[in-house]
């Protein structure tokens, strides 16, 4: 216990991870509500066909998000704080939107084909209901990773990593549309939310807020 508290004192930015408890409680609490939902839809949604292959990048998001957070936690603490700010504030604002303006989708149609990927989509749909969709948290968090990752000093001049970030961002975004998990409106709103939050994220002096993350403090330790 003493060693854990000592580690937390040296790494105060680790407390930001505690947000996940708040998020999961808030998100699943909203799922239990049964208000009258506003249906989100635009004409472009009707042009996008269902394609079960996109369940692969959609599910990769569940590895991509924690993986990038853990990497930055250990490799670039300042960018880790920026990522947490954009992602967590975005999630909070999204949930407040769902509470004030309940919204959902009517895009999902019965899946006609039968294969492993379609079965995975069916499982996904049983867990992830077509409610609380705009702005898309899936997209806002993906955009926050792209924003911080592409500007990260660790990846400066590293074209393969930047290509990977762009590829994952595009594939995850498309997956939300081709699986009928989100409307184009949700996607645009989610991306816009992260782009707006990028401004304060890069203006806050994180090393002043958490002196322990400053390079000088790390070298001294």
C-alpha positions as CSV (number, residue, x, y, z in Angstrom):
1,X,0.0,0.0,0.0
2,X,2.8,2.4,0.9
3,X,4.7,1.7,-2.3
4,X,1.5,2.3,-4.3
5,X,0.8,5.6,-2.6
6,X,4.5,6.6,-3.1
7,X,4.2,5.8,-6.8
8,X,1.0,7.8,-7.2
9,X,2.7,10.8,-5.5
10,X,5.5,10.6,-8.1
11,X,3.0,10.1,-10.9
12,X,0.0,12.3,-10.0
13,X,-1.2,12.2,-13.6
14,X,-2.1,8.5,-13.0
15,X,-5.1,9.8,-11.1
16,X,-6.6,10.8,-14.4
17,X,-7.3,7.1,-15.0
18,X,-9.9,7.3,-12.3
19,X,-12.2,9.0,-14.7
20,X,-13.0,5.6,-16.3
21,X,-15.0,4.7,-13.2
22,X,-17.1,7.9,-13.5
23,X,-17.5,7.3,-17.3
24,X,-18.7,3.7,-17.0
25,X,-21.1,4.5,-14.3
26,X,-22.5,7.5,-16.2
27,X,-22.7,5.7,-19.5
28,X,-24.5,2.6,-18.3
29,X,-26.8,4.7,-16.1
30,X,-27.9,6.6,-19.2
31,X,-28.5,3.3,-20.9
32,X,-31.0,2.4,-18.2
33,X,-33.1,5.5,-19.0
34,X,-36.0,5.2,-21.4
35,X,-36.8,8.8,-22.5
36,X,-38.3,9.9,-25.9
37,X,-35.3,9.9,-28.3
38,X,-34.7,12.2,-31.2
39,X,-33.7,10.1,-34.2
40,X,-30.5,11.2,-35.8
41,X,-30.4,10.7,-39.6
42,X,-29.2,12.4,-42.8
43,X,-29.6,11.5,-46.4
44,X,-25.9,10.4,-46.7
45,X,-26.6,7.6,-44.2
46,X,-28.9,6.0,-46.9
47,X,-26.1,5.7,-49.3
48,X,-23.8,3.7,-47.0
49,X,-24.3,-0.1,-47.2
50,X,-23.9,-2.4,-44.3
51,X,-20.5,-4.3,-44.4
52,X,-19.7,-6.7,-41.7
53,X,-15.9,-6.6,-42.5
54,X,-15.8,-3.2,-40.7
55,X,-16.4,-5.0,-37.4
56,X,-12.7,-5.7,-37.3
57,X,-11.5,-2.0,-37.1
58,X,-14.5,-1.2,-34.9
59,X,-13.4,-3.8,-32.4
60,X,-9.7,-2.8,-32.7
61,X,-10.8,0.5,-31.2
62,X,-11.0,-1.3,-27.8
63,X,-7.3,-2.0,-28.1
64,X,-6.2,1.2,-29.9
65,X,-7.6,3.5,-27.3
66,X,-6.0,1.9,-24.1
67,X,-2.9,1.1,-26.0
68,X,-2.1,4.7,-27.0
69,X,-3.0,5.9,-23.6
70,X,-0.6,3.5,-21.9
71,X,2.1,4.3,-24.3
72,X,1.8,8.1,-23.7
73,X,1.5,7.5,-20.0
74,X,5.0,6.1,-19.9
75,X,6.6,7.8,-22.8
76,X,5.2,11.4,-22.9
77,X,3.4,12.4,-19.8
78,X,2.5,15.9,-21.1
79,X,0.8,14.5,-24.2
80,X,-0.9,11.9,-22.0
81,X,-2.5,14.7,-20.1
82,X,-3.5,16.4,-23.3
83,X,-5.1,13.2,-24.6
84,X,-6.9,12.6,-21.3
85,X,-8.2,16.2,-21.4
86,X,-9.6,16.0,-24.9
87,X,-10.9,12.5,-24.5
88,X,-12.4,12.8,-21.0
89,X,-13.9,16.2,-21.3
90,X,-15.3,15.1,-24.7
91,X,-16.9,12.1,-23.1
92,X,-18.4,14.1,-20.3
93,X,-19.9,16.7,-22.7
94,X,-21.2,13.9,-24.8
95,X,-23.0,12.3,-21.8
96,X,-24.4,15.6,-20.7
97,X,-25.8,16.0,-24.3
98,X,-27.4,12.5,-24.1
99,X,-29.0,13.5,-20.8
100,X,-30.3,16.8,-22.0
101,X,-31.1,15.7,-25.5
102,X,-31.7,11.9,-25.7
103,X,-31.0,10.7,-29.2
104,X,-30.8,7.5,-31.1
105,X,-30.7,5.7,-34.5
106,X,-33.1,3.8,-36.7
107,X,-30.5,2.8,-39.2
108,X,-30.1,-0.8,-38.1
109,X,-31.7,-3.5,-40.3
110,X,-31.8,-7.3,-39.7
111,X,-28.5,-8.9,-40.9
112,X,-29.3,-11.2,-43.8
113,X,-25.9,-13.0,-44.1
114,X,-24.6,-15.6,-41.7
115,X,-20.9,-15.8,-41.0
116,X,-18.5,-15.2,-38.1
117,X,-18.3,-11.5,-38.7
118,X,-22.0,-11.1,-38.8
119,X,-22.4,-13.0,-35.6
120,X,-19.8,-10.6,-34.0
121,X,-21.9,-7.7,-35.2
122,X,-25.0,-9.2,-33.7
123,X,-23.2,-9.6,-30.4
124,X,-22.0,-6.0,-30.6
125,X,-25.5,-4.8,-31.3
126,X,-26.8,-6.7,-28.3
127,X,-24.3,-4.8,-26.1
128,X,-24.2,-1.4,-27.7
129,X,-27.8,-0.2,-28.2
130,X,-28.6,2.4,-30.9
131,X,-29.1,5.1,-28.3
132,X,-26.9,8.0,-27.0
133,X,-25.1,8.4,-30.3
134,X,-24.6,12.1,-31.0
135,X,-21.9,13.2,-30.6
136,X,-20.2,9.9,-31.1
137,X,-17.8,9.0,-28.2
138,X,-16.3,6.3,-30.5
139,X,-15.3,9.1,-32.9
140,X,-14.4,11.8,-30.4
141,X,-12.0,9.5,-28.6
142,X,-10.5,8.3,-31.9
143,X,-10.1,11.9,-33.1
144,X,-8.4,12.8,-29.8
145,X,-5.9,10.0,-30.3
146,X,-5.2,11.3,-33.8
147,X,-4.8,14.9,-32.7
148,X,-2.3,14.1,-30.0
149,X,-0.6,11.3,-31.8
150,X,0.1,13.3,-34.9
151,X,1.5,16.2,-32.9
152,X,3.5,14.0,-30.4
153,X,7.2,14.7,-30.2
154,X,7.8,11.0,-29.8
155,X,6.6,10.4,-33.4
156,X,8.2,13.5,-35.0
157,X,9.5,12.4,-38.4
158,X,8.2,8.8,-37.9
159,X,6.2,8.4,-41.1
160,X,5.2,4.7,-40.5
161,X,3.7,5.6,-37.1
162,X,1.9,8.6,-38.5
163,X,0.6,6.5,-41.4
164,X,-0.7,3.9,-38.8
165,X,-2.5,6.7,-36.9
166,X,-4.2,8.0,-40.1
167,X,-5.1,4.5,-41.2
168,X,-6.6,3.5,-37.8
169,X,-8.5,6.8,-37.6
170,X,-10.0,6.4,-41.1
171,X,-10.9,2.8,-40.7
172,X,-12.4,3.2,-37.2
173,X,-14.4,6.2,-38.5
174,X,-15.7,4.2,-41.5
175,X,-16.5,1.3,-39.3
176,X,-19.0,3.2,-37.3
177,X,-20.8,4.1,-40.6
178,X,-20.7,0.8,-42.4
179,X,-21.8,-1.1,-39.3
180,X,-24.8,1.3,-39.0
181,X,-23.6,2.2,-35.5
182,X,-23.6,5.9,-36.2
183,X,-25.0,8.5,-38.5
184,X,-22.7,10.8,-40.4
185,X,-24.1,13.6,-38.1
186,X,-22.8,11.7,-35.1
187,X,-19.3,11.3,-36.7
188,X,-19.0,15.0,-37.6
189,X,-20.2,16.1,-34.2
190,X,-17.7,13.7,-32.4
191,X,-14.8,14.9,-34.5
192,X,-15.7,18.6,-34.1
193,X,-16.0,18.1,-30.3
194,X,-12.4,16.9,-30.1
195,X,-11.1,19.6,-32.5
196,X,-12.6,22.3,-30.3
197,X,-11.2,20.7,-27.1
198,X,-7.7,20.6,-28.7
199,X,-7.4,24.4,-28.3
200,X,-7.5,24.5,-24.5
201,X,-5.6,21.1,-24.3
202,X,-2.6,22.7,-25.9
203,X,-2.9,26.0,-24.0
204,X,-2.9,24.5,-20.5
205,X,0.6,24.3,-18.9
206,X,0.4,20.7,-17.8
207,X,3.9,20.7,-16.4
208,X,2.9,23.5,-14.1
209,X,-0.2,21.7,-13.1
210,X,1.7,18.4,-12.5
211,X,5.3,19.5,-11.8
212,X,6.3,15.8,-11.4
213,X,5.8,15.2,-15.2
214,X,8.3,17.8,-16.2
215,X,11.5,16.4,-17.9
216,X,13.7,18.0,-15.2
217,X,11.7,16.2,-12.5
218,X,12.0,12.9,-14.2
219,X,15.8,13.2,-14.8
220,X,16.2,14.2,-11.1
221,X,14.3,11.1,-10.0
